């Protein structure tokens, strides 16, 4: 079931404009969340903001954002002042440029959102922009105010819609060269490469969302359900798997051969 859009505005390319709606492509609503309770009374514990000097509670109307410019010295910014920043990009996704699809590294991708036309009149303009990007294998780059900050966004054609990715800021991405530059180029033994290739082939399968389930969440639900029943036994703690020994030098060739033999044995029908 489609969720209610959390953002509505316009997609613009030169003089072509169409109304669009956007919804986050990911959700954390199914995650188990806990309240903090008073063990004695069973009542929920609430938190409140207090003045760091006087210790007195602060009314929500008196809360204001502050930028520290010195010790105990802040510039105060009101909500309407923050909302007024980059107003044009608050409601319009104006595609400024296009890039080859594979030219933007995965590390820049942040949060995905689904972008769809918001009325039938604009659906044709939306489709033209999407199909033209797909035909030329490019992604669109724009800027947009989301989550209180203006950020670069990437528009990627997908099926009958567009996936809009927020992109990370430059100071959030670390240069891989700082970490990988000191590593020596590898020239593995061809025999090892063939064995490793065989092992990879044995374990290659189609992607499935089942790979990213959350076993901890499942056990939490099991624990919660057991607590609902009187006298229910506690959920047993799973036994930790033995950790591989790393102190001794191993023969990689033997390890690969044993791994392949083990994979083939598991694959045989009983």
PETARA-V187805 format. One record per run of one state. SS is the DSSP state (2 for helix, 1 for strand, 0 for the rest). FROM is the first residue (numbers start at 0). TO is the last residue. If there is no record, write none. Layout:
# PETARA-V187805
ss-><SS,SS>
from-><FROM,FROM>
to-><TO,TO>
This chain:
# PETARA-V187805
ss-><0,1,0,1,0,1,0,1,0,1,0,1,0,2,0,1,0,1,0,2,0,2,1,0,1,2,0,2,1,0,2,0,1,0,1,0,1,0,2,0,2,0,2,0,2,0,2,0,2,0>
from-><0,6,13,15,24,36,37,43,44,49,50,56,57,59,62,64,70,72,77,78,83,87,91,94,96,100,103,105,108,117,119,136,137,146,148,158,160,167,169,172,176,180,189,202,208,212,214,228,251,267>
to-><5,12,14,23,35,36,42,43,48,49,55,56,58,61,63,69,71,76,77,82,86,90,93,95,99,102,104,107,116,118,135,136,145,147,157,159,166,168,171,175,179,188,201,207,211,213,227,250,266,269>
